[in-house]
Amino acid sequence: MLERRFWSNCALILLLLTSISIWHIYTSHSITIRSAYDYNTSTRYSPLSFTLHTANSSYKHPMYQLPQLDYNTLMNLTTFDFAILNKCKTWPLLLILVHSAPNNYHRRKSIRETWGSKLQNASIFFMLGLARESRLQKKIAEENRNHRDIVQGTFLDVYRNVTYKHVMSLKFAIYHCPNAKYILKTDDDVFVNMPRIVNFLTVDLSPYGAERLLSCSKRAHSPVKRSFRSKWRVSFNEYQNEYYPAYCPGWVIMYSPDVIFVLYREVQKFDYFWIDDVLITGILRERENIEIHDATSMILPCDNLKKILQHEIIDQGADFLYGPADLSIREMYALFHLVKNVSSLKSRPSARRFLKLSSPK
C-alpha cells in the first residue's frame, strides 16, 4: 500500500513539473515581435535577428572607420563629388532614396503627385547620375530648383553604372542624413504605401529605429546568367560561382543605419561589380553575416493589382507596404487613389466600423 502511494505521488510530481515546463515554453515563445516576413500572417511568428530600439537611440556612424579621403571616393572613382546635392532638413523617421534615370521626369512627377506628396516624418530624394546631353542636364538642374529633391553624382547615368548609384545612395545617407531611423532604397516605378509603412515602422517595429535590419523580397539560390543572349550575363572572370548568395532585388530594400554603414564601408574597398544588389546585399552582406528578412508578404500581389484596376477591390486593397515592381504611371495613380480613399474612409467612425464588419474572417 505504501509503495503504491509512493509511485502515485511520484506520478503527480512528474505531471506537475511537466505542466510547469510546458507553461514556461509557451510563455517564453509567446512574448515576441513579428518579423517582417510574418507581418501579414497572424498565425506564424519567427525570432528576429535584428534589434529594435525601445528608447531614443544615440547611435552614430563610426566615421573614424572610413579613410580620410572617403567622401570624394566612390569605389574605384577617386574624384567623385555631388553635382547636385540636397540635404535632410529634419531628422526623419524614414529616408527614401529613389533611383531614377535622368530622362524619367514624368516618373518623378508621378511620385511627387502621389505617394511622395505631403510626407510627414519622412524625406524623399531622387538619385541620379549625369545625363549624356547638356540639354537634359539643364532640365534636371531646373527641375531641382523647383523641387529641391534631386541628388546627382558625377558619374554617367548608364546601365552598367548602377552600382555607383547604389553606393552613392549609401554615402548620402551616411554623410547627409545620418539621423534617419530607417532608410528605404527603391526605384521610380514602385509605389510605397506611406500611411501603412509609417504605421508599420512606428507600431510594429519601433519609432526609435533598429539595428541589423535588412528587409526586402528575398531572392535565394539564383543561378548566374552565362548566356550571351541574357541582359544579365556575367562572365566567369566577373563572378566564378554557379549561384549568387541570397540577396535583395534592388527595387525595394529597407535598411537600418548601421547596416547601411557596414555595407558602405566594405563596398568602398571592393572591386567594382555592375550588379549592385548582388554585390551589396548578397556578397558583402553574407561576408558581414547580416540576415535578410523576407518582406514578400508586404508586397501587393499582381493579381490584386489587376482587381484594383478593375475596381473589384476597394476597401481591403490597401493592406500592403509596397506595390509590385515595374508599375506604369497609370497604375501609380490608381494605387494612390485607392490608398487615399481608404485612409479617408478610416478617418470617419462609421466608415471604420463598416470596414471592420466587412473585413474577411
C-alpha positions as a printed Julia matrix, in Angstrom:
361×3 Matrix{Float64}:
   0.0    0.0     0.0
   2.8    2.42    0.93
   4.7    1.52   -2.26
   1.62   2.23   -4.39
   1.1    5.61   -2.67
   4.81   6.45   -3.26
   4.56   5.81   -7.0
   1.28   7.72   -7.09
   2.94  10.75   -5.53
   5.88  10.46   -7.97
   3.48  10.48  -10.91
   1.72  13.55   -9.51
   5.03  15.42   -9.06
   6.14  14.44  -12.57
   2.84  15.69  -14.01
   3.23  18.99  -12.14
   6.8   19.5   -13.38
   5.75  18.72  -16.96
   2.91  21.24  -16.74
   5.27  23.94  -15.44
   7.76  23.23  -18.25
   5.06  23.46  -20.92
   3.77  26.72  -19.41
   7.3   28.16  -19.4
   7.93  27.2   -23.01
   4.59  28.65  -24.1
   5.03  31.99  -22.33
   8.66  32.44  -23.4
   7.73  31.96  -27.07
   4.53  33.95  -26.99
   6.27  37.17  -25.97
   7.87  38.01  -29.29
   7.73  40.57  -32.08
   6.55  39.66  -35.52
   9.27  39.53  -38.11
   8.95  41.42  -41.38
   8.19  38.12  -43.14
   5.21  37.44  -40.86
   3.71  40.94  -40.94
   0.58  39.9   -42.84
   0.36  36.44  -41.29
  -1.32  36.37  -37.9
  -0.55  32.72  -37.12
   3.17  32.47  -37.88
   5.96  34.02  -35.87
   9.71  33.79  -36.16
  12.52  35.17  -33.97
  14.23  38.37  -35.04
  17.94  38.72  -35.57
  17.7   42.5   -35.63
  17.29  44.68  -32.56
  14.53  47.24  -32.08
  15.33  50.37  -30.1
  12.85  50.97  -27.3
  14.25  54.35  -26.27
  15.86  57.26  -28.06
  18.96  55.83  -29.68
  22.33  57.5   -29.53
  23.68  55.52  -32.49
  26.15  57.45  -34.59
  28.05  56.25  -37.63
  31.63  55.37  -36.62
  33.14  57.71  -39.21
  36.66  57.06  -37.91
  36.48  53.68  -39.64
  36.43  55.39  -43.04
  39.57  56.6   -44.86
  40.38  60.3   -44.78
  39.54  60.8   -48.46
  36.39  58.68  -48.37
  33.94  61.48  -49.2
  35.38  62.01  -52.67
  35.86  58.31  -53.35
  33.21  56.07  -54.89
  34.69  52.59  -55.1
  37.28  52.96  -57.89
  36.36  56.59  -58.63
  38.76  58.84  -56.75
  37.37  62.22  -57.87
  33.71  61.7   -57.02
  31.5   64.6   -55.98
  27.83  65.5   -55.88
  26.89  67.52  -58.97
  23.56  68.34  -57.28
  23.14  67.98  -53.53
  20.17  68.49  -51.22
  20.36  67.51  -47.59
  17.86  66.35  -44.98
  16.39  69.38  -43.24
  14.87  67.32  -40.43
  15.57  64.1   -38.52
  13.17  61.84  -40.41
  11.82  58.52  -39.27
  12.23  57.31  -42.86
  14.69  58.42  -45.53
  13.53  57.36  -49.01
  16.12  57.2   -51.79
  14.53  56.68  -55.21
  16.77  55.53  -58.05
  15.76  57.34  -61.21
  17.18  57.9   -64.7
  17.84  61.47  -65.94
  15.1   61.34  -68.59
  12.46  59.86  -66.22
  10.95  63.24  -65.38
   7.35  62.01  -65.67
   8.0   59.15  -63.26
   9.46  61.53  -60.7
   6.48  63.8   -61.24
   4.07  60.92  -60.63
   5.75  60.16  -57.29
   5.68  63.82  -56.24
   1.96  63.89  -57.01
   1.1   60.55  -55.4
   2.8   58.71  -52.56
   5.7   61.17  -52.29
   3.46  64.19  -51.71
   2.91  65.82  -48.3
   5.24  63.47  -46.48
   5.17  63.5   -42.7
   8.14  62.22  -40.74
   9.85  61.17  -43.99
  12.23  62.69  -46.54
  12.49  61.69  -50.19
  15.3   62.23  -52.7
  15.76  61.11  -56.3
  19.19  59.62  -57.0
  20.67  60.3   -60.46
  23.92  60.16  -62.34
  24.98  62.67  -65.0
  23.0   62.96  -68.23
  24.77  62.46  -71.56
  23.23  65.55  -73.2
  23.83  69.06  -71.84
  20.22  69.98  -72.7
  18.88  67.24  -70.45
  21.34  68.17  -67.71
  20.0   71.75  -67.77
  16.43  70.41  -67.44
  17.46  68.39  -64.39
  19.02  71.48  -62.82
  15.79  73.4   -63.42
  13.72  70.53  -62.01
  15.85  70.59  -58.88
  15.42  74.35  -58.48
  11.66  73.78  -58.46
  11.58  70.79  -56.09
  14.91  70.59  -54.21
  14.75  66.8   -54.06
  17.45  65.61  -56.5
  20.85  64.16  -55.62
  23.16  63.7   -58.59
  26.62  62.15  -58.67
  29.49  62.88  -61.03
  29.34  59.6   -62.94
  27.48  58.89  -66.15
  23.97  57.54  -65.59
  24.13  54.37  -67.7
  23.02  50.81  -67.06
  26.43  49.43  -66.09
  26.99  52.25  -63.58
  24.05  51.35  -61.36
  26.39  50.14  -58.59
  27.86  53.65  -58.39
  24.35  54.98  -57.84
  23.61  52.47  -55.07
  26.88  53.23  -53.28
  26.22  56.96  -53.7
  22.85  56.42  -52.0
  24.56  54.77  -49.04
  27.11  57.59  -48.94
  24.35  60.22  -48.98
  22.51  58.54  -46.1
  25.68  58.42  -44.0
  27.03  61.9   -44.69
  23.9   63.96  -45.32
  21.02  62.29  -43.43
  22.71  60.4   -40.58
  19.81  60.79  -38.14
  17.2   58.88  -40.18
  15.89  55.89  -38.24
  15.22  53.77  -41.34
  16.37  54.03  -44.96
  14.28  52.79  -47.89
  16.0   52.35  -51.23
  13.57  51.96  -54.12
  13.0   52.7   -57.83
  10.84  55.26  -59.6
   8.41  52.6   -60.86
   7.49  51.39  -57.36
   4.55  52.52  -55.23
   5.11  52.95  -51.49
   2.04  52.92  -49.25
   3.14  55.76  -46.97
   0.33  55.66  -44.36
   0.84  51.92  -43.95
   4.63  51.99  -43.85
   4.79  54.79  -41.27
   2.38  52.83  -39.1
   4.44  49.67  -39.6
   7.69  51.38  -38.58
   6.27  53.16  -35.54
   3.9   50.46  -34.23
   5.06  47.06  -35.47
   8.75  47.95  -35.3
   9.94  50.98  -33.31
   9.84  54.76  -33.82
  13.34  54.86  -32.33
  14.87  52.73  -35.07
  16.57  49.35  -35.27
  19.91  47.65  -35.72
  20.95  44.83  -38.06
  17.8   45.28  -40.15
  17.82  44.4   -43.84
  14.38  43.71  -45.29
  13.3   43.03  -48.88
  11.69  40.49  -51.17
  14.45  37.94  -50.67
  15.94  36.17  -53.67
  17.75  32.91  -52.92
  19.65  30.32  -54.97
  19.64  32.44  -58.13
  21.79  30.97  -60.93
  24.37  33.2   -62.58
  23.39  34.01  -66.17
  26.1   32.94  -68.62
  24.25  33.16  -71.93
  25.32  35.9   -74.34
  21.62  36.5   -75.05
  20.92  37.45  -71.45
  20.77  41.07  -70.32
  22.18  39.86  -67.0
  25.1   37.88  -68.43
  28.09  37.67  -66.1
  31.38  36.16  -67.21
  33.46  33.73  -65.15
  36.08  36.46  -64.77
  33.46  38.69  -63.11
  31.97  36.01  -60.85
  33.11  32.4   -60.58
  30.37  30.68  -58.58
  27.37  28.95  -60.14
  24.83  30.65  -57.87
  24.62  34.04  -56.18
  24.27  34.23  -52.42
  20.82  35.23  -51.16
  20.31  38.91  -51.93
  17.77  41.74  -52.08
  16.42  42.73  -55.5
  17.18  46.44  -55.65
  13.69  47.74  -56.35
  12.77  47.87  -52.66
  15.18  47.47  -49.73
  14.72  48.63  -46.14
  17.95  49.3   -44.21
  18.76  50.26  -40.66
  21.53  52.91  -40.43
  24.15  50.54  -39.02
  23.66  48.08  -41.9
  23.99  50.99  -44.35
  27.32  51.9   -42.76
  28.78  48.4   -42.67
  27.88  47.64  -46.3
  29.11  51.06  -47.45
  32.42  50.67  -45.62
  33.01  47.28  -47.21
  31.87  48.11  -50.75
  34.24  51.08  -50.8
  37.12  48.59  -50.54
  35.71  46.12  -53.08
  36.29  45.67  -56.81
  33.55  47.08  -58.99
  30.77  44.63  -59.91
  27.94  46.01  -62.02
  25.03  44.05  -60.47
  24.62  46.27  -57.43
  22.06  44.32  -55.42
  24.02  41.07  -55.72
  27.25  42.8   -54.67
  25.95  44.9   -51.78
  23.08  42.84  -50.33
  24.4   39.46  -51.43
  28.18  39.06  -51.46
  29.06  41.73  -48.87
  26.01  41.06  -46.71
  26.97  37.39  -46.47
  30.54  38.31  -45.52
  29.25  40.51  -42.71
  26.77  37.84  -41.55
  23.73  40.1   -41.89
  20.43  38.24  -42.18
  17.8   39.16  -44.78
  14.24  39.43  -43.51
  11.84  38.48  -46.28
   9.22  41.19  -46.94
   7.42  39.35  -49.74
   4.21  39.19  -47.7
   4.23  43.01  -47.53
   4.1   43.44  -51.32
   0.84  43.83  -53.21
   0.31  40.7   -55.36
  -0.03  41.35  -59.09
  -3.44  39.63  -59.1
  -4.7   42.11  -56.52
  -3.33  44.99  -58.58
  -5.41  43.81  -61.53
  -8.52  43.65  -59.34
  -7.83  47.16  -58.06
  -7.53  48.49  -61.61
 -10.82  46.76  -62.47
 -12.45  48.2   -59.28
 -13.03  44.7   -57.89
 -11.12  45.55  -54.68
 -11.9   48.74  -52.79
 -11.58  48.74  -49.02
  -9.31  45.75  -48.32
  -6.93  46.5   -51.19
  -4.74  48.95  -49.27
  -3.27  46.45  -46.79
   0.25  46.37  -48.27
   3.51  48.29  -47.87
   4.85  48.19  -51.42
   3.33  47.82  -54.84
   4.92  45.36  -57.27
   7.87  46.41  -59.42
   7.65  47.9   -62.92
   4.41  49.81  -62.41
   3.1   52.06  -65.14
   2.36  55.69  -64.3
  -1.36  54.91  -64.61
  -1.02  52.14  -62.03
   0.85  54.5   -59.67
  -2.07  56.94  -59.7
  -4.62  54.14  -59.31
  -2.91  52.82  -56.19
  -2.6   56.32  -54.79
  -6.33  56.94  -55.18
  -7.07  53.6   -53.53
  -4.88  54.39  -50.51
  -6.23  57.93  -50.3
  -9.86  56.75  -50.39
  -9.29  54.02  -47.79
  -7.49  56.49  -45.5
 -10.4   58.9   -45.88
 -12.9   56.15  -45.01
 -10.93  55.03  -41.97
 -10.83  58.59  -40.63
 -14.63  58.54  -40.19
 -16.05  56.43  -37.29
 -18.9   54.99  -39.36
 -16.5   54.05  -42.12
 -14.12  52.39  -39.67
 -17.0   50.3   -38.35
 -18.04  49.33  -41.88
 -14.5   48.29  -42.81
 -14.24  46.21  -39.66
 -17.54  44.45  -40.29
 -16.8   43.79  -43.95
 -13.26  42.5   -43.46
 -12.72  38.81  -44.26
 -12.74  36.41  -41.34
